[in-house]
Amino acid sequence: MVSPVTPEKPSADPAGYGRARLWLGISAVGTIVTLACAALLVGLPSRGGIAGIPLILAFIGLYALVQFPFDLLGGYVLPRRFGRAHPRLGTFFVRLLRGVLIQSTLLAAVGLALLAGAGLAGIVGVIATGVGLSMLLLVLRGPLARLVAPLVRRRPEVVSTGPVPVEVLESEDEGFTGGVLGVLRPRRNLLPVHWREALGHNGLELAMQRRDAAIESGAWWRGRVAALLFVWTGLAASAVCVGDPAIRTATGIIELSLLFTLWSFLGLLVLPTLSRRGVAEIDRRVLRKGVAPDAMATTIAAMDVLQDDEPSRLPLVEAIFHPIPSVRARLEDTGRAGGPGYWDVARTMVFLSASGFGLLGRAVHCNCGRPALWVFLPLD
């Protein structure tokens, strides 16, 4: 299902694709955060002339309009410009419309659930509802991903000897990496079918070993718990800032969304460091089990090509914006000692931010304009 359509003249600067996507993510996130700050400063949620449920629906529609230009750039313009796999323009719009409708419906359901929780118990009701929604998102992550974008089960031609069964899926996006399903306990390891060709047999086996190592080392569990705690903390802080009785109104829920979006932005700045530590911990663990360094380097490089295709970055840029270290940084780090990491904490937080009515779930550089990656953001 990965589209083979590419432009007639691919870019002569492959690494430029990663930089272009980074600037796109900075622009999308920066625009939403700036608008959220401005709306809070001028009290815009209470000046719209709309109240109740229509206000929440209008707010979601406005968000979709603000995000659309960035979706167009990230899902079609940039991949076409840099010679990456991309759909035809008409197909892109159909896929994007499907994803936007499902995500908008999800956000509307979250907003209305938070409003109902607030009506029952004020601040405590909002927090309890948000906690429940975050857990529900993890339970329904697989079905939700299939609603947002097509995912087809394929016959698993790999044998899992790890702690959880493997499920092979075909996605329309070359950047789809799957993930480990489960709430606080891993249940299934989802792998993309195109890794068979992209990584080769040995590379696919190594990718499976890394997923197993993430589970067995506790890095997956630590990342999951840290992401949940971060989301719950932000939800509670945002609800307290809105206050009671304001939180019991649609205007208060919009204000909660704007505040929680700012909290999510903070997470985009601080959580990538924990995620990179998780990647490094797993790399070291796999090497200690006897994987050849050359095989590790080859597989890491092949996986990077499917993502940003940016094997090296400036340290400051990576420290702030990238939860997955560059190929060069990973190869240089494998011989160092290090403490426990929190695998996938940053991008799990991005997915879970929907439970707090956050607006950054599809604005980050790795998934902007790519509905197939809105639920399962790319892993390492």
N, C-alpha and C positions, 0 to 999 in steps of 0.2 A: 504493500500500500504506500510505500515511500515514493513520492513523485519523482520521475526521472527528468522532468522538464527543467532545462537550464538555459541561460542566455547564450546567444551565439558567440559572444566574446567575453569569456570569464576574466575576472580581474587578475592583473599581473602581480597583485600584492595580496596573497592569501591571508596573511596575518592581519591585514586591514579589516577583515570581516569581524574579528573579535573586538577590535578597537571601535569599529562602527557600532556594533551591538552594545558595547559598554556605554558609549555616548547616548545611544537611544534610551537605554535604561536610566541613565542619569537624568535625561531630559524628561522622560515619562514620570519617574518618581518625583523629580524636582517640581514638575508642574502640579502634580496632585498635592504634594506637601505644601507648596506655596499657596495654592488655592484654599487648602484646608485652613492654613494659618490666617489668611485674609478673611475667610468666612467667619472664623471664630472671633477675630478682632472686631469686626463690624457687626457681629450678632446677626449674620445673614439668615440662619435657620428660622428666626422669628420674624423676618421681614418679607417672606415670600408671598404672603396673602393666601397660602394654602395651609390646611391643617389636617390632622388625622392621618389615616392610611394614604390618601392621595399625595400627601407631602412626602412620605417615604418612597412611593412609587416614582414621583417626579424627581426626587433626589437620585434614585438609581438610574433613571433615564438621562439625567444631566451628566452623571459620571460616565455612562457609556459614550456619550457624545465627546466628552473631553478625552477619553481613552482611544477613540477610533483612529485619529491620525497616527498615533504611535503603533497601533495594531497593524495598520496598512504598511507602515515602514518596516516593522519587524517581521511580518509574515510574508510580505511579497517584495517590496522594493529592495531591501538590503540583500536578501538571498538572491534575487535576480541580478542585482548589480555585481555581486561577488562570485557568481557562478555556482551557487549552492542549489541543491535540490529544492524545488518549489512548485506549487500547483499553478495551473493557468489562472488568470485573473478571475474569471467567472467562478471557477471551482473554489478559489480562495475566499471569495465573498460568501459563497454558500456555507463553507466550513466555518467561517468566522461568525456568520449569523447564527448558526446552530450553537456554537460555543457561547456567544454573548447571551442568547436567550436562556440557555440553561444556567449560566452564571448569574444572570440578572434575577432569574426565578429563585435561585439559591439565596442571593442577598436579600430579596424581598421576604422570603420565608424567615431568614435570620432576623431581619429588622422587625417583622411583625411578632416573632416569638419573643424577642427582647422587650417589645412594647407590652406584650401580654404579661411577661414575667414582672415587669415594672409595675403594672397595674395591680398585680396580686400582692407584691411584697416590696415595692420600691427598689432601693439599691441592692438589697439582699436578693431580691427576685431576679434582677438583671444579672448579677454575678452567677447565681445558681443556674440560670438559663444558659448563659454563655459557656459555663463549664460543661453542662450537658451537651450543648451543641458541638463543642470541640471534640468530645468523645464520640459523638454520633458521626461526625465527619470522618473520623478514622475508621469506624465500623463500616461506613458506606463508601469508602474511598474507591474501591474497585468499580462498583456499579456507577458511581458518579463520573468516573473517568470515561466509562463507555457511553454515557449520555453526552458528555461535552464533546467528545471526538471518537470516531470509530476505533475499536480495539477488537481484533479477531483472535480467538484462541487457536493455536496451532499445535500439532502433535509434537510433544516434547521428545526431541531426538538426543536429549542429554539425560544422563542418569545422575540424580542427586544423591550424594552420600553425606550431605550436610544435615543441619538440625531441622530444616523445614523443607517441604516439597517444593518443586520448581514448576512454574507455569510459564509457557512460552506464548507471547502475544505478538501480533503484527500491528504496527501503527503506521499512520500516514506520514509521520515526521521522523526524519533520520536521527534527530536528537533524543528520541524517546529512549529512556534507560530502564523503565519499570521501577521497581522498588521492593521493599519488604513490607508486606501487609501485616497488620496487627495493631492493637491498641497499646497495651503495655507488654504484650507477649507476641513474638513473631509467629506468623501463621503460614505465610507463603512467600516465596521468592519469585517475583515477576521479572522475566527476562525478555528482551526484544528479539524477535526472530532474525532481524537483519545483522545481529552480532555474529551469527554463524559465518557469514561471508566476510564481514568487515574485520573480524578479529582472527578468523581461522579457528581450527579445533583447539589448539593449545591456548590461544588467547581467550576463547570462551570458557575453557576449563579454569583458567586463572581468574577470570572475572567472577566465576561461581565461587572459587576459593576465597576471594576477597569478601563477597557477601557473607559467606559462612563465617569468616574471621570477624566481620563486623558484629555478628550475632554472638559468637562464642566469647569474644573479648569483653562484651558488655557495652561496646561503643554505640551500638544501635539503641539499646535501652537508655543509656545516658542521654543520647541526643534526643530521643523521644520525650523523656521526662523533662529535660531542660526546655524544650520547645513548648510543652504544655504549661510549665510553670511561668515561662515568660509571657505567654498569651494570657493566662489567668491573672497575673500581676497587673498587666496593662489594662485588662478589662475592669478589674476592681478599682484601680487608680482613676480610670476615666469615669467610671460611674460615680465615684465619690466627688470628683471635680464637678460633674454636672449637678449633683445634689438632688435631694428630695424636697419638694414634690416635682421639680422640673423633669426629672427622669421618667415620670409617669406619662409624659406627653410625647407625641411624635417629634416635636421640636427638640425635646431632650434626647431622644434616640439619635437624631441626626447629629446633635452636638457630641454625643457619645462616639458616633462613627468617626467624626473628624478628629477627636482627641485620640482615639485608638489608632487611627491612621498615622498620627504623629509618633505614637509609641512604636508602631510597626517599623517606621522609618529608623528609629533608634536601633531596633533589632537588626536592620540591614547593615548598620555600621559596626555593631559590637559582636554579633553572633558568628560572622564568618571566621573569626579567629578560632573559635571553638570547633567549627566544622573542619577547618584545615588541620587542626591537631588530630581529629578523628581519622582523616585520610592518612596522615603520616603514621599514626599508630597501626592502622591496618596494613599499610605497606610494609612496615618493619616486621609485623607479625608473620606475614606471608613469606617474607624472605627468610625469616628464622626457621620456617618449616621446610626450607630447601629449594624454593623456587629460584631459578637462575636469574641473576640481575639483568642479563640481556633480554630474557623473556619478559621480565617485568617492564623494562624500558620500551620494548616493542609494543606491548599491549597498551601501556599508558599512552603512548604516542598515537596509536590507532584510535583509541577512544577519544582523544582530544580532537582528532580530525573531524569526528562526527559532531563535535560541539563548536567551540569558538575557533579551532585550528590556530591557536596562539600559544606555541610551545614555551615562550618566555615572556615575562612582563616585568615592569619596574616594580621593585619591592613595595613602594608606597601604594601604588595602584592596586596591587594584589592584596595588601593588608586591609584596605578599606572596602573593596568591592567584590572580591572573589572568595567564595567559600570553598572552592576546589583549587588547590595549588596548581601552578603551571607545571608542565612536564619537567622543565629544568629544575624547578624548586623541589619537586618530589624526588627526582633522582639524586639531588644533592643532599636531601634530608634522610635518605634511607639508612645511612650509617650512624646517625646520631641517636643518642638516648633521648627519651621523651616520656612525659607523663600520659595519663589517660586522656583520650579525646572524646568529643561529642559528635559522632558521625551524623551528618545531614541535619543538624539542629537548625541551621539558618533557613534552609529551604522548606523544612517541615513547618517552621514558624510561618513562613509566607503562605503556605496552604491553609494552615489553621487560623490565620488572621481573619478569614471569612466569618468565624464564629463570633468575633467581636465587631462585625460589620465593618471590617477594615477594607480599604480601597486599593491596596497595593498588590493584590494577589496575581495580577497578570501584567504588572507594569515593569517588573525587573528584567534585566537584559537577557536572561536565558530563555524567557518564555513569552516575551512581548509579541503579540500577534500570532502566537502558535498555540491554538486551543488544545492540541494533543499533549501539551506540556503544562497546562494550567493546574491539573490535579497531581500529576507525578512530575515535579520539576526534576531536571537532570541531576543524577548522582554522579559520582566519580567513576 
